[in-house]
Amino acid sequence: MEQIDLVELRIPRKPEFVSVARLAVSGIAGRMDFSYDEVEDVKLAVGEACTSAMKSGSLESASSPITIRCESDPHRISIEVLDHAHPNPRGNRNVNPPADEPISRLLMEVLMDEVDVKEDEDGIVSVRMTKYVSGDEA
Amino acid sequence: MDFSVSSKDATLANGQRAVITKVVGKVDVYTAPRLKDKLLQLEREGIHHIAVDLTEVGFIDSVGLGVLIGGLRRARAGGGTVVLAGPNPRIRRILDITGLSSAFTLAPDVDGALDALAKESSGLAQGPAQGGT
């Protein structure tokens, strides 16, 4: 059985730290047999997941972190973005989401091979996504 | 790379006033608000013919794209448009994936963008300009 390498990163819920997550994950993907474009795809998708998580919490969540959990083996990289936000009451949610939200979801789904976006009943979003090294799809 | 947004006045071939907004760096959830502020400022000044120079933009995320979409909507509401100049192949790919390459007019460079703005402002546009990088 091949070893799975795990890297976990916890970032503050602040826009300026999304680039830190992108950089870290692209560093991991860059060590694998992905092309330059594939690494860039992973990088953008991770940024989108972090941004979605960042927007999903309530205002009281400003101090709660976002965890990026990255598992890799020679065949694939799987990234989970876990939100530690406080629940955002339904009444406080934005009923007119900005134009970039569907774009964000579309980008993740197109750029990664598998994407599972979950939103719990409190409106908290978590994302798990996987990209396979070419020819190694399950 | 540092992020910056700057604007330069231009006059189109048909005499109309336009602005070239040059963006340098990565346009993401952190930096995009600065581009949004600039585009809102242009709207307040009554400028609706805008060329956004992406030649030195190496990365754009959904928030950055959302800002460009907002700029396009406002420019069209004012009778103008936004032309994207010089997107690199990577950004061109993102525009294609999201379908935005058909919403925006794309030009290979700033001169091409000003030509496209002149055509569109004269009602001569026949569709998106070709040749985006």
Interface residues (C-beta under 8 A of the other chain):
Chain A: P15 E16 V18 S19 D37 E40 L44 G47 E48 T51 M54 P98 A99 D100 E101 I103 S104 L106 L107 V110 L111
Chain B: K26 D28 V29 Y30 F59 D61 S62 V63 L65 G66 I69 G70 R90 R93 I94 I97 T98
